[in-house]
Amino acid sequence: MDSNGSRFTLSRYATEEELWRAIVEVIPSTLKESIDRKKSKLIEPYPGSKEYILNDKNNKNIAVANISEIREKEVDWCIYIET
């Protein structure tokens, strides 16, 4: 983890549930209770890309997890915290 966010790696075939669990596991503890899964969403801004928009209960964007690198069997993700 760095000062602006967190990084993690998942299988290229990970489910949305596995992605969510990885995000919750690595996100700073100060934000864990703020995240509202029902208000958050997984999007594909363009083909081959994915972003998980993390919102709080007021639908305010608090972080974004996006793909930073795709390899044959794994995908690296990075979480950027809104400041």
Backbone as CSV, one residue per row, in Angstrom:
resi,resn,N_x,N_y,N_z,CA_x,CA_y,CA_z,C_x,C_y,C_z
1,MET,0.852,-1.185,0.000,0.000,0.000,0.000,0.890,1.238,0.000
2,ASP,0.486,2.268,-0.756,1.207,3.519,-0.731,0.294,4.595,-0.157
3,SER,0.763,5.832,-0.133,-0.014,6.884,0.523,-1.285,7.254,-0.235
4,ASN,-1.363,6.910,-1.516,-2.535,7.270,-2.306,-3.507,6.119,-2.518
5,GLY,-3.164,4.929,-2.099,-4.073,3.821,-2.322,-3.421,2.491,-2.080
6,SER,-4.011,1.465,-2.652,-3.584,0.094,-2.429,-3.513,-0.637,-3.755
7,ARG,-2.710,-1.691,-3.772,-2.584,-2.529,-4.961,-2.811,-3.977,-4.557
8,PHE,-3.391,-4.750,-5.488,-3.565,-6.175,-5.243,-3.661,-6.894,-6.573
9,THR,-3.480,-8.212,-6.536,-3.517,-9.044,-7.732,-4.561,-10.136,-7.552
10,LEU,-5.339,-10.376,-8.608,-6.349,-11.426,-8.609,-6.192,-12.267,-9.866
11,SER,-6.797,-13.428,-9.838,-6.876,-14.257,-11.035,-7.619,-13.479,-12.121
12,ARG,-7.223,-13.696,-13.327,-7.894,-13.045,-14.451,-9.376,-13.438,-14.513
13,TYR,-9.716,-14.555,-13.923,-11.087,-15.061,-13.958,-11.828,-14.865,-12.630
14,ALA,-11.352,-13.966,-11.793,-11.990,-13.704,-10.504,-13.410,-13.180,-10.711
15,THR,-14.281,-13.548,-9.791,-15.667,-13.083,-9.850,-15.776,-11.676,-9.257
16,GLU,-16.918,-11.060,-9.455,-17.152,-9.742,-8.861,-17.095,-9.828,-7.334
17,GLU,-17.576,-10.929,-6.776,-17.517,-11.130,-5.316,-16.064,-11.206,-4.833
18,GLU,-15.228,-11.923,-5.555,-13.807,-12.024,-5.184,-13.129,-10.663,-5.291
19,LEU,-13.486,-9.900,-6.304,-12.941,-8.552,-6.450,-13.362,-7.683,-5.274
20,TRP,-14.640,-7.735,-4.913,-15.138,-6.938,-3.788,-14.383,-7.287,-2.499
21,ARG,-14.231,-8.579,-2.235,-13.524,-9.011,-1.016,-12.085,-8.506,-0.998
22,ALA,-11.414,-8.550,-2.149,-10.023,-8.072,-2.225,-9.959,-6.568,-1.952
23,ILE,-10.908,-5.826,-2.490,-10.947,-4.376,-2.258,-11.108,-4.090,-0.769
24,VAL,-12.082,-4.742,-0.145,-12.348,-4.517,1.277,-11.143,-4.922,2.130
25,GLU,-10.444,-5.959,1.712,-9.288,-6.427,2.465,-8.136,-5.427,2.457
26,VAL,-7.923,-4.741,1.345,-6.747,-3.871,1.237,-7.025,-2.385,1.422
27,ILE,-8.285,-1.990,1.364,-8.583,-0.561,1.515,-8.286,-0.121,2.952
28,PRO,-7.837,1.108,3.146,-7.547,1.570,4.505,-8.743,1.395,5.446
29,SER,-8.455,0.991,6.656,-9.520,0.699,7.622,-10.411,1.910,7.896
30,THR,-9.890,3.101,7.743,-10.695,4.304,7.969,-11.818,4.449,6.954
31,LEU,-11.693,3.774,5.808,-12.724,3.864,4.765,-13.658,2.663,4.729
32,LYS,-13.264,1.566,5.344,-14.052,0.328,5.248,-15.497,0.511,5.675
33,GLU,-15.723,1.231,6.745,-17.084,1.395,7.243,-17.882,2.401,6.430
34,SER,-17.204,3.218,5.633,-17.883,4.224,4.814,-18.437,3.655,3.523
35,ILE,-17.846,2.590,3.021,-18.234,2.038,1.733,-19.612,1.388,1.809
36,ASP,-20.449,1.722,0.841,-21.770,1.106,0.720,-21.768,0.274,-0.559
37,ARG,-21.792,-1.021,-0.401,-21.710,-1.894,-1.571,-22.874,-1.675,-2.531
38,LYS,-24.054,-1.408,-2.003,-25.220,-1.207,-2.865,-25.100,0.058,-3.713
39,LYS,-24.362,1.039,-3.236,-24.169,2.291,-3.974,-22.934,2.233,-4.871
40,SER,-22.083,1.255,-4.650,-20.862,1.093,-5.446,-21.193,0.293,-6.696
41,LYS,-20.349,0.428,-7.738,-20.664,-0.280,-8.972,-19.409,-0.622,-9.766
42,LEU,-19.494,-1.759,-10.439,-18.442,-2.216,-11.344,-18.843,-1.783,-12.748
43,ILE,-17.950,-1.039,-13.416,-18.252,-0.556,-14.760,-17.138,-0.948,-15.726
44,GLU,-17.454,-0.863,-17.004,-16.474,-1.091,-18.061,-16.441,0.186,-18.904
45,PRO,-15.551,1.145,-18.546,-15.543,2.434,-19.241,-15.204,2.330,-20.726
46,TYR,-14.456,1.300,-21.084,-14.183,0.991,-22.486,-13.829,-0.489,-22.564
47,PRO,-13.963,-1.113,-23.736,-13.730,-2.566,-23.852,-12.370,-2.999,-23.295
48,GLY,-12.410,-4.031,-22.445,-11.194,-4.573,-21.852,-10.773,-3.903,-20.563
49,SER,-11.487,-2.877,-20.154,-11.154,-2.158,-18.927,-12.276,-2.352,-17.909
50,LYS,-11.914,-2.323,-16.638,-12.920,-2.391,-15.576,-12.534,-1.426,-14.475
51,GLU,-13.538,-0.842,-13.866,-13.362,0.026,-12.701,-14.454,-0.300,-11.703
52,TYR,-14.082,-0.310,-10.435,-15.070,-0.465,-9.374,-15.145,0.881,-8.676
53,ILE,-16.269,1.561,-8.826,-16.484,2.858,-8.201,-17.016,2.601,-6.789
54,LEU,-16.296,3.062,-5.792,-16.673,2.841,-4.391,-17.330,4.103,-3.846
55,ASN,-18.598,3.973,-3.491,-19.363,5.100,-2.982,-19.797,4.864,-1.539
56,ASP,-20.083,5.975,-0.858,-20.608,5.864,0.495,-22.129,5.855,0.443
57,LYS,-22.781,5.854,1.607,-24.246,5.753,1.652,-24.944,6.953,1.022
58,ASN,-24.237,8.078,0.875,-24.790,9.269,0.233,-24.469,9.308,-1.258
59,ASN,-23.945,8.199,-1.775,-23.565,8.048,-3.182,-22.381,8.929,-3.555
60,LYS,-21.597,9.339,-2.567,-20.393,10.135,-2.819,-19.241,9.184,-3.137
61,ASN,-18.506,9.488,-4.198,-17.364,8.678,-4.601,-16.243,8.836,-3.574
62,ILE,-15.804,7.708,-2.977,-14.708,7.781,-2.007,-13.441,7.101,-2.502
63,ALA,-13.578,6.237,-3.513,-12.408,5.571,-4.077,-12.777,4.900,-5.397
64,VAL,-11.748,4.591,-6.180,-11.922,3.885,-7.445,-10.866,2.797,-7.525
65,ALA,-11.293,1.579,-7.829,-10.353,0.480,-8.074,-10.359,0.227,-9.573
66,ASN,-9.165,0.231,-10.182,-9.134,-0.059,-11.607,-7.962,-0.964,-11.956
67,ILE,-8.069,-1.553,-13.130,-7.034,-2.468,-13.599,-5.798,-1.663,-13.968
68,SER,-4.651,-2.086,-13.439,-3.407,-1.416,-13.809,-2.580,-2.250,-14.780
69,GLU,-2.768,-3.590,-14.752,-2.051,-4.450,-15.691,-2.771,-5.787,-15.818
70,ILE,-2.819,-6.294,-17.042,-3.409,-7.605,-17.304,-2.312,-8.513,-17.839
71,ARG,-2.170,-9.666,-17.195,-1.221,-10.676,-17.655,-2.003,-11.917,-18.070
72,GLU,-1.300,-12.952,-18.466,-1.957,-14.157,-18.966,-2.962,-14.733,-17.980
73,LYS,-2.589,-14.828,-16.703,-3.466,-15.463,-15.716,-3.864,-14.551,-14.566
74,GLU,-3.308,-13.357,-14.501,-3.563,-12.469,-13.366,-3.860,-11.048,-13.828
75,VAL,-4.531,-10.325,-12.949,-4.829,-8.917,-13.178,-4.381,-8.144,-11.945
76,ASP,-3.611,-7.084,-12.175,-3.220,-6.185,-11.087,-4.228,-5.042,-11.019
77,TRP,-4.652,-4.764,-9.809,-5.600,-3.685,-9.539,-4.958,-2.638,-8.661
78,CYS,-5.401,-1.408,-8.787,-4.943,-0.317,-7.933,-6.173,0.446,-7.452
79,ILE,-6.170,0.818,-6.198,-7.267,1.594,-5.623,-6.775,3.019,-5.397
80,TYR,-7.497,3.972,-5.941,-7.175,5.387,-5.751,-8.210,5.992,-4.816
81,ILE,-7.742,6.585,-3.751,-8.597,7.181,-2.730,-8.891,8.636,-3.099
82,GLU,-10.149,9.012,-3.059,-10.510,10.414,-3.288,-10.086,11.232,-2.076
83,THR,-9.544,12.406,-2.334,-9.105,13.266,-1.221,-9.909,14.539,-1.168
